[in-house]
């Protein structure tokens, strides 16, 4: 959305990004990072049906994400498999595995874990450019914008972080609830000291699950990373700590 991401990747190496991903993800997660300006490996046949109407740029990003995911799966000891697109445009993972893929114009990332350790997982990577002013009202609740004003975070970069947190939360929630969400369906509270976030919602279909999801974020060079997860034991109860209207 906001920001083109064209300089973001070159401000951090693959190793730095991978280290940051592992730092914000729960224990047991494997990850991979891939630059989208490199020629990705060919897609598998089962993945091609999702690419019919993709531009060349979007196809390269999609392919890089699938390559990342297979590399991350290999780090869990999993054999390479096709990762077709399922309901809600989410990847279909092998039995017993949960994961998430994200990309900017220049970098793709993927995280995977065994369901025995992590019940659900969402990752997001964005350029750290400020969120465009015309998108603030679309992405942020009034309470979130008020909290940014007193948090010490600049409105544009702070709003971009809220955007990223909501993206990772949606990816984490979808496999658990199957509920399509708008940005205002989630209320986020950022903890800039610990680089964590928590969330709430008035929607009874997701409120209980959302209260158990953990979130962390980190900036690496010109990139923002956010991760949301629910561990297999039910997660850390965060009720009462999130922003609301």
C-alpha positions as CSV (number, residue, x, y, z in Angstrom):
1,X,0.0,0.0,0.0
2,X,2.0,3.0,1.2
3,X,5.6,3.2,0.2
4,X,7.3,1.4,-2.6
5,X,9.9,-0.5,-0.7
6,X,12.5,-0.1,-3.4
7,X,15.4,0.8,-1.0
8,X,14.3,-1.2,2.0
9,X,15.9,-4.6,1.4
10,X,19.4,-3.2,0.8
11,X,19.5,-1.7,4.3
12,X,19.7,-5.2,5.8
13,X,21.2,-8.5,4.9
14,X,19.4,-11.9,4.6
15,X,21.1,-12.9,7.9
16,X,20.0,-9.8,9.7
17,X,16.4,-10.3,8.5
18,X,16.4,-14.0,9.4
19,X,17.7,-13.2,12.8
20,X,15.1,-10.6,13.3
21,X,12.3,-13.0,12.2
22,X,13.5,-15.6,14.7
23,X,13.7,-13.0,17.4
24,X,10.1,-12.0,17.1
25,X,8.6,-15.4,16.4
26,X,7.8,-18.1,19.0
27,X,10.1,-20.9,19.9
28,X,10.2,-23.7,17.3
29,X,9.7,-21.6,14.2
30,X,11.9,-21.9,11.1
31,X,12.3,-19.1,8.6
32,X,13.7,-18.2,5.2
33,X,14.4,-14.9,3.4
34,X,14.7,-14.4,-0.4
35,X,15.3,-11.3,-2.5
36,X,12.6,-11.0,-5.2
37,X,15.1,-9.6,-7.7
38,X,16.8,-13.0,-7.9
39,X,15.3,-15.6,-10.3
40,X,13.1,-17.9,-8.1
41,X,12.8,-21.6,-8.6
42,X,9.9,-22.7,-10.9
43,X,6.5,-23.0,-9.3
44,X,5.0,-26.5,-8.8
45,X,2.0,-27.5,-11.0
46,X,-0.5,-27.3,-8.2
47,X,0.5,-23.6,-7.6
48,X,0.1,-22.4,-11.1
49,X,-3.7,-22.1,-11.1
50,X,-3.4,-19.1,-8.7
51,X,-1.1,-17.2,-11.1
52,X,-3.2,-16.9,-14.2
53,X,-3.9,-13.1,-13.9
54,X,-0.7,-12.1,-12.1
55,X,1.6,-9.4,-13.5
56,X,5.2,-10.3,-14.0
57,X,6.1,-8.4,-10.8
58,X,3.4,-10.1,-8.8
59,X,4.4,-13.6,-10.2
60,X,8.0,-13.0,-9.2
61,X,7.0,-12.1,-5.6
62,X,4.6,-15.0,-5.4
63,X,7.3,-17.4,-6.6
64,X,9.9,-16.0,-4.2
65,X,7.5,-16.5,-1.3
66,X,6.9,-20.2,-2.3
67,X,10.6,-20.7,-2.5
68,X,11.1,-19.2,0.9
69,X,8.4,-21.4,2.3
70,X,10.0,-24.6,1.0
71,X,13.4,-23.5,2.3
72,X,11.8,-22.9,5.7
73,X,10.1,-26.3,5.6
74,X,13.4,-27.9,4.8
75,X,14.8,-26.4,8.0
76,X,12.0,-28.3,9.9
77,X,13.1,-31.5,8.2
78,X,10.1,-31.5,5.8
79,X,10.4,-32.7,2.2
80,X,9.6,-30.1,-0.5
81,X,5.9,-30.0,-1.4
82,X,3.6,-27.8,-3.5
83,X,1.9,-25.0,-1.6
84,X,-1.3,-24.2,-3.5
85,X,-3.5,-21.3,-2.6
86,X,-6.5,-22.2,-0.4
87,X,-9.5,-20.4,1.0
88,X,-8.9,-16.7,1.8
89,X,-5.8,-16.8,-0.4
90,X,-3.8,-18.5,2.4
91,X,-1.2,-21.1,1.5
92,X,-2.2,-24.8,2.0
93,X,0.5,-26.3,4.3
94,X,1.4,-29.9,4.7
95,X,-0.4,-31.9,7.4
96,X,0.9,-31.0,10.9
97,X,2.5,-27.7,9.7
98,X,1.4,-24.1,10.1
99,X,3.1,-21.1,8.4
100,X,2.9,-17.7,6.8
101,X,4.4,-15.9,3.9
102,X,4.9,-12.1,3.2
103,X,6.8,-9.9,0.8
104,X,7.6,-6.4,-0.3
105,X,8.6,-5.3,-3.8
106,X,12.2,-6.6,-3.0
107,X,12.1,-9.2,-0.3
108,X,10.0,-12.3,0.6
109,X,9.9,-14.0,4.0
110,X,8.3,-17.2,5.3
111,X,8.0,-18.8,8.7
112,X,6.8,-22.3,9.5
113,X,6.3,-24.4,12.6
114,X,4.8,-27.7,13.7
115,X,1.2,-27.5,14.9
116,X,2.2,-29.4,18.0
117,X,4.1,-26.3,19.1
118,X,2.3,-23.4,17.4
119,X,-1.4,-23.5,16.7
120,X,-1.4,-20.6,14.3
121,X,1.1,-18.1,12.9
122,X,1.1,-14.9,10.9
123,X,4.0,-12.8,9.6
124,X,4.1,-9.5,7.8
125,X,7.0,-7.5,6.2
126,X,6.5,-3.9,5.0
127,X,8.7,-1.1,4.0
128,X,9.2,1.3,6.9
129,X,7.9,4.3,4.9
130,X,5.2,6.2,6.6
131,X,1.6,5.2,5.9
132,X,0.1,7.6,3.3
133,X,-2.0,10.3,5.0
134,X,-5.1,9.4,3.0
135,X,-5.0,5.8,4.4
136,X,-4.8,6.7,8.1
137,X,-8.6,6.8,8.6
138,X,-9.0,3.5,6.7
139,X,-6.4,1.6,8.7
140,X,-6.5,3.2,12.2
141,X,-9.3,3.5,14.7
142,X,-9.8,6.8,16.4
143,X,-8.5,5.3,19.6
144,X,-5.4,4.0,17.9
145,X,-4.6,7.4,16.3
146,X,-5.1,9.1,19.7
147,X,-2.7,6.6,21.3
148,X,-0.1,7.2,18.6
149,X,-0.3,11.0,19.4
150,X,0.9,10.4,23.0
151,X,3.2,7.4,22.4
152,X,6.1,9.3,21.0
153,X,5.8,7.5,17.7
154,X,5.4,9.7,14.6
155,X,1.8,9.3,13.1
156,X,2.9,8.0,9.7
157,X,5.5,5.4,10.8
158,X,3.3,4.5,13.8
159,X,0.3,3.9,11.5
160,X,2.4,1.8,9.2
161,X,3.3,-0.4,12.2
162,X,-0.4,-0.7,13.1
163,X,-1.0,-1.7,9.5
164,X,1.6,-4.4,9.7
165,X,0.4,-5.7,13.0
166,X,-3.1,-6.0,11.7
167,X,-1.9,-7.9,8.6
168,X,0.0,-10.4,10.7
169,X,-3.0,-10.8,13.1
170,X,-5.4,-11.5,10.2
171,X,-3.1,-14.2,8.8
172,X,-2.9,-15.8,12.3
173,X,-6.7,-15.5,12.8
174,X,-7.8,-16.8,9.4
175,X,-6.9,-20.5,9.9
176,X,-8.5,-20.4,13.4
177,X,-11.8,-18.6,12.6
178,X,-12.2,-18.3,8.8
179,X,-13.6,-14.8,9.3
180,X,-12.8,-12.0,6.8
181,X,-11.9,-8.8,8.6
182,X,-11.6,-5.1,7.8
183,X,-8.9,-3.0,9.5
184,X,-11.3,-1.4,11.9
185,X,-12.4,-4.9,13.2
186,X,-9.2,-5.0,15.1
187,X,-8.0,-2.6,17.8
188,X,-4.2,-2.6,18.5
189,X,-2.2,-1.4,21.4
190,X,1.5,-1.1,20.8
191,X,4.1,-1.5,23.5
192,X,7.2,0.4,22.1
193,X,9.3,-0.5,25.1
194,X,9.1,-4.3,24.6
195,X,8.3,-4.1,20.9
196,X,5.1,-6.0,21.4
197,X,1.5,-5.5,20.4
198,X,-1.9,-6.9,21.6
199,X,-5.3,-6.6,20.2
200,X,-9.0,-6.7,20.9
201,X,-12.3,-6.8,18.9
202,X,-16.0,-6.3,19.5
203,X,-16.7,-9.1,17.0
204,X,-17.7,-12.2,19.1
205,X,-16.5,-14.5,16.4
206,X,-12.9,-13.6,17.0
207,X,-12.7,-11.7,20.3
208,X,-11.9,-14.8,22.5
209,X,-9.2,-16.1,20.2
210,X,-7.8,-12.7,19.6
211,X,-7.3,-12.2,23.3
212,X,-4.9,-15.2,23.4
213,X,-2.7,-14.2,20.5
214,X,0.8,-12.8,21.1
215,X,2.4,-10.2,18.9
216,X,5.9,-8.8,18.4
217,X,7.5,-6.4,16.0
218,X,10.9,-5.2,15.0
219,X,12.5,-2.7,12.5
220,X,15.5,-3.8,10.5
221,X,16.9,-1.1,8.3
222,X,14.1,0.1,6.0
223,X,11.8,-2.8,6.9
224,X,9.1,-3.5,9.5
225,X,8.5,-7.0,10.6
226,X,5.6,-8.2,12.7
227,X,4.6,-11.6,13.9
228,X,1.4,-12.8,15.6
229,X,0.9,-16.3,16.9
230,X,-1.1,-18.6,19.2
231,X,0.9,-21.4,20.7
232,X,-0.3,-24.9,21.2
233,X,-1.0,-24.4,24.9
234,X,-3.4,-21.6,24.2
235,X,-1.1,-18.6,24.3
236,X,-0.5,-15.8,26.8
237,X,-3.8,-14.2,27.9
238,X,-3.8,-10.5,26.8
239,X,-7.3,-9.6,27.6
240,X,-7.7,-6.0,28.8
241,X,-4.4,-4.7,27.4
242,X,-5.6,-3.8,23.9
243,X,-6.9,-0.5,22.5
244,X,-10.6,-0.1,21.9
245,X,-13.0,2.6,21.0
